[in-house]
Amino acid sequence: MMCDLVVAFVYISNLFDSNMAMIVLFVGFSYTYLGTKMTVWTAKKRRRRNKAAVRQHRVHSFDLAILTFTYVADRIKDRKRSDS
């Protein structure tokens, strides 16, 4: 990424003046800096959200298993009642 900024600096300083190249360089460094800071800042929140989603999925899976077991047990009871 830094190579891209250096190439942009050289190209724009040849195409325009050095002030425009400095602006592009500043914007590029600012974008890179803010991108890294935002990634680090949101990483903890993303981890917490993923853990909560996994926990919620486990609860739903467990509830589904209980419902399935209950349904099957009720069906067996109904068959026994209808047979007798």
C-alpha positions as a printed Julia matrix, in Angstrom:
84×3 Matrix{Float64}:
   0.0     0.0     0.0
   2.86    2.37    0.74
   4.36    1.65   -2.68
   1.09    2.76   -4.25
   1.25    6.03   -2.33
   4.83    6.69   -3.42
   3.98    5.95   -7.06
   0.94    8.23   -6.81
   3.1    10.96   -5.27
   5.68   10.78   -8.07
   3.07   10.56  -10.84
   0.93   13.42   -9.55
   3.93   15.64   -8.82
   4.99   15.19  -12.47
   1.45   15.66  -13.76
   0.52   18.59  -11.51
   2.57   20.47   -8.96
   4.03   19.18   -5.69
   1.17   20.69   -3.64
  -1.34   18.39   -5.3
   0.99   15.43   -4.7
   1.26   16.36   -1.0
  -2.54   16.48   -0.75
  -2.84   13.04   -2.31
  -0.11   11.73   -0.02
  -1.84   13.17    3.07
  -5.22   11.77    2.06
  -3.7     8.37    1.35
  -1.92    8.18    4.7
  -5.03    9.42    6.51
  -7.17    6.79    4.81
  -4.69    4.04    5.71
  -4.41    5.21    9.32
  -8.16    5.51    9.81
  -8.76    2.16    8.15
  -6.39    0.39   10.54
  -7.78    2.16   13.6
 -11.37    1.39   12.65
 -10.54   -2.26   12.03
  -8.92   -2.58   15.46
 -11.78   -0.67   17.09
 -14.5    -2.87   15.56
 -12.69   -6.19   16.07
 -13.77   -6.52   19.71
 -17.35   -5.67   18.88
 -17.34   -8.14   16.0
 -15.98  -10.9    18.26
 -18.65  -10.2    20.88
 -21.4   -10.24   18.24
 -20.12  -13.54   16.8
 -19.94  -15.16   20.25
 -23.49  -14.02   21.01
 -24.69  -15.43   17.68
 -23.03  -18.78   18.41
 -24.58  -18.9    21.9
 -27.99  -18.03   20.49
 -27.65  -20.73   17.84
 -26.81  -23.29   20.53
 -29.91  -22.33   22.51
 -32.12  -22.6    19.43
 -30.58  -25.95   18.5
 -31.14  -27.23   22.04
 -34.76  -25.99   22.0
 -35.33  -27.66   18.65
 -33.91  -30.92   19.97
 -36.22  -30.8    23.0
 -39.22  -30.01   20.81
 -38.38  -32.88   18.48
 -37.95  -35.27   21.38
 -41.23  -34.12   22.93
 -43.05  -34.46   19.61
 -41.74  -37.99   19.07
 -42.59  -38.98   22.67
 -46.13  -37.62   22.25
 -46.56  -39.53   19.0
 -45.46  -42.76   20.73
 -47.94  -42.14   23.57
 -50.71  -41.48   21.06
 -49.98  -44.74   19.25
 -50.05  -46.67   22.51
 -53.39  -45.1    23.42
 -54.88  -45.84   20.02
 -53.62  -49.45   20.11
 -55.25  -50.22   23.44
